[in-house]
Amino acid sequence: MKRTSAATAARTVAAATLLVAALAGCSTGSTDSTANESEPTATTSADADAFPVTIEHALGETTIESEPTRVVAVGYAEADYPLSLGVVPVGADKIEYAGNENASSDWFDEALAEIEGAEQPKRFSTADGVPVDQIVRLQPDLVTATQSGMTQEEYDQLSEAGIPVVAYPEAPYNTTWQESLEMVGRALGRTELAEEVKAETEQVIADTAAEFPQLEGKTFTYAGPNADPSSFYVYTVMDNRPRLLVELGMKNSPLVEERSEPGQFLFNISSERTAQLDADVFLTYATSEANVKELAENPLVKQIPAVADNRWYAQVDPIESIGLSAPSPLSIPVAMEMFIPKVAAAVDGDGSTP
């Protein structure tokens, strides 16, 4: 079932058409636990003299001798990156949070549909760690894991199997979409195309910022109550949600700036200090519309001045902001259309309070 609006779907398809350039070939993914009989064909070409290339990352240094043709993507949004560069991965993470019936995302599927004859990659779960054996059976000549939480042991196992792996540049889950695009572009020998895709995506962000000028300079806190009600989690400046909002011209609240530490994407704050979560706008999650009402009436949440003034937004539909939490050239346009108008409305005082 499609979970985006018709307008969103149209905009996403348009973006995917721009990003998946030169859609002339056919690329297929594995439909069982073994590799395909035929090699996938990319719809774009590698840059001249792109190989060999050596890429440094947090888990080591990887040299790719020649153009990869069988790519496996490890990480929630990782598969979006090769696809945005015209390369269909043969294996990829299952989208287990807010995924569709294909264990995929609507924006990935819409971009995939632009490639005649292309099939879904073989999907695997990384909920209990990277499934090294499943990946090896796909016979990849490249694994990209720039948006993952791959461990050193998992990296070493894949490397020992003779598979080049490009991991995250610094810390797990802390990679910006620009860094992922640049690294995957280099690994695929498509640096020039990656620069074009980056420019197109940045233009989508710039157009959104221009559409909602009230966001410029406004402070925000992105947080919510933990399962244990004695504390709240707060996303740091290193998390991709705040990073995208900053790209739109917003600013992290002073508390977030003060408490953010390198490599950490969240911190906790005790519930009696919720008033310190104040900013021009407060952003959080809710499980249902009934839960939004519960949050609005919660005495601890009401201590946040932005909530009391209805300058807050509690997201119920997880699809809305996936493009911020797991950003990619394919998902960012969706978040810009679905989520950012709600943030702008909250800035204007028309937030989530029923």
PEDA-V513423 format. One record per residue. N is the residue number from 1. RES is the residue in three letters. PSI is psi in whole degrees, -180 to 180 (NA if undefined). Layout:
BEGIN
N	RES	PSI
N	RES	PSI
END
This chain:
BEGIN
1	MET	133
2	LYS	139
3	ARG	7
4	THR	160
5	SER	166
6	ALA	-40
7	ALA	-42
8	THR	-44
9	ALA	-43
10	ALA	-43
11	ARG	-39
12	THR	-42
13	VAL	-41
14	ALA	-43
15	ALA	-42
16	ALA	-35
17	THR	-38
18	LEU	-41
19	LEU	-37
20	VAL	84
21	ALA	157
22	ALA	54
23	LEU	81
24	ALA	-19
25	GLY	-167
26	CYS	134
27	SER	133
28	THR	152
29	GLY	163
30	SER	142
31	THR	3
32	ASP	-167
33	SER	-1
34	THR	175
35	ALA	161
36	ASN	153
37	GLU	-37
38	SER	150
39	GLU	139
40	PRO	152
41	THR	123
42	ALA	154
43	THR	-3
44	THR	167
45	SER	149
46	ALA	153
47	ASP	152
48	ALA	138
49	ASP	31
50	ALA	-20
51	PHE	152
52	PRO	156
53	VAL	140
54	THR	128
55	ILE	125
56	GLU	143
57	HIS	-179
58	ALA	-25
59	LEU	-2
60	GLY	-155
61	GLU	126
62	THR	129
63	THR	128
64	ILE	115
65	GLU	-35
66	SER	170
67	GLU	123
68	PRO	145
69	THR	-22
70	ARG	100
71	VAL	132
72	VAL	133
73	ALA	122
74	VAL	120
75	GLY	151
76	TYR	-51
77	ALA	7
78	GLU	-37
79	ALA	-24
80	ASP	-30
81	TYR	-54
82	PRO	-37
83	LEU	-37
84	SER	-16
85	LEU	15
86	GLY	17
87	VAL	119
88	VAL	120
89	PRO	148
90	VAL	-16
91	GLY	149
92	ALA	160
93	ASP	144
94	LYS	137
95	ILE	93
96	GLU	-17
97	TYR	116
98	ALA	28
99	GLY	171
100	ASN	-167
101	GLU	-14
102	ASN	9
103	ALA	35
104	SER	-171
105	SER	155
106	ASP	-39
107	TRP	-35
108	PHE	-46
109	ASP	-37
110	GLU	-39
111	ALA	-39
112	LEU	-38
113	ALA	-19
114	GLU	-11
115	ILE	112
116	GLU	126
117	GLY	-2
118	ALA	145
119	GLU	161
120	GLN	143
121	PRO	160
122	LYS	124
123	ARG	138
124	PHE	157
125	SER	139
126	THR	18
127	ALA	-33
128	ASP	26
129	GLY	168
130	VAL	124
131	PRO	82
132	VAL	-46
133	ASP	-43
134	GLN	-41
135	ILE	-44
136	VAL	-39
137	ARG	-22
138	LEU	-6
139	GLN	52
140	PRO	154
141	ASP	7
142	LEU	136
143	VAL	124
144	THR	135
145	ALA	39
146	THR	-25
147	GLN	20
148	SER	-178
149	GLY	28
150	MET	136
151	THR	166
152	GLN	-40
153	GLU	-43
154	GLU	-41
155	TYR	-45
156	ASP	-39
157	GLN	-43
158	LEU	-41
159	SER	-41
160	GLU	-23
161	ALA	3
162	GLY	18
163	ILE	121
164	PRO	132
165	VAL	130
166	VAL	109
167	ALA	-170
168	TYR	153
169	PRO	-31
170	GLU	-72
171	ALA	153
172	PRO	138
173	TYR	17
174	ASN	8
175	THR	134
176	THR	160
177	TRP	-33
178	GLN	-41
179	GLU	-44
180	SER	-45
181	LEU	-42
182	GLU	-44
183	MET	-44
184	VAL	-38
185	GLY	-44
186	ARG	-43
187	ALA	-32
188	LEU	-2
189	GLY	27
190	ARG	50
191	THR	-42
192	GLU	-43
193	LEU	-38
194	ALA	-38
195	GLU	-38
196	GLU	-44
197	VAL	-40
198	LYS	-46
199	ALA	-41
200	GLU	-41
201	THR	-41
202	GLU	-31
203	GLN	-37
204	VAL	-44
205	ILE	-44
206	ALA	-41
207	ASP	-38
208	THR	-42
209	ALA	-39
210	ALA	-32
211	GLU	-28
212	PHE	73
213	PRO	-18
214	GLN	-13
215	LEU	-26
216	GLU	121
217	GLY	-4
218	LYS	140
219	THR	154
220	PHE	155
221	THR	130
222	TYR	109
223	ALA	180
224	GLY	166
225	PRO	139
226	ASN	169
227	ALA	-37
228	ASP	111
229	PRO	0
230	SER	-5
231	SER	162
232	PHE	145
233	TYR	149
234	VAL	129
235	TYR	138
236	THR	178
237	VAL	-16
238	MET	-13
239	ASP	148
240	ASN	-25
241	ARG	-57
242	PRO	-37
243	ARG	-44
244	LEU	-37
245	LEU	-36
246	VAL	-38
247	GLU	-25
248	LEU	-1
249	GLY	2
250	MET	174
251	LYS	142
252	ASN	149
253	SER	157
254	PRO	-38
255	LEU	-44
256	VAL	-43
257	GLU	-40
258	GLU	-39
259	ARG	-8
260	SER	135
261	GLU	146
262	PRO	134
263	GLY	-6
264	GLN	128
265	PHE	-2
266	LEU	163
267	PHE	167
268	ASN	151
269	ILE	139
270	SER	149
271	SER	-29
272	GLU	-6
273	ARG	20
274	THR	-26
275	ALA	-26
276	GLN	-10
277	LEU	3
278	ASP	151
279	ALA	-177
280	ASP	-30
281	VAL	143
282	PHE	128
283	LEU	137
284	THR	-174
285	TYR	154
286	ALA	154
287	THR	-19
288	SER	172
289	GLU	-34
290	ALA	-37
291	ASN	-34
292	VAL	-44
293	LYS	-40
294	GLU	-43
295	LEU	-42
296	ALA	-28
297	GLU	-4
298	ASN	123
299	PRO	-35
300	LEU	-42
301	VAL	-37
302	LYS	-12
303	GLN	-17
304	ILE	114
305	PRO	-36
306	ALA	-33
307	VAL	-45
308	ALA	-32
309	ASP	7
310	ASN	33
311	ARG	54
312	TRP	159
313	TYR	125
314	ALA	111
315	GLN	130
316	VAL	-47
317	ASP	113
318	PRO	-21
319	ILE	-31
320	GLU	-43
321	SER	13
322	ILE	-35
323	GLY	-12
324	LEU	-44
325	SER	-32
326	ALA	72
327	PRO	146
328	SER	167
329	PRO	-21
330	LEU	-33
331	SER	-26
332	ILE	-44
333	PRO	-31
334	VAL	-47
335	ALA	-39
336	MET	-35
337	GLU	-38
338	MET	-41
339	PHE	-44
340	ILE	-36
341	PRO	-32
342	LYS	-38
343	VAL	-43
344	ALA	-40
345	ALA	-39
346	ALA	-41
347	VAL	-37
348	ASP	1
349	GLY	11
350	ASP	63
351	GLY	-145
352	SER	-7
353	THR	124
354	PRO	NA
END
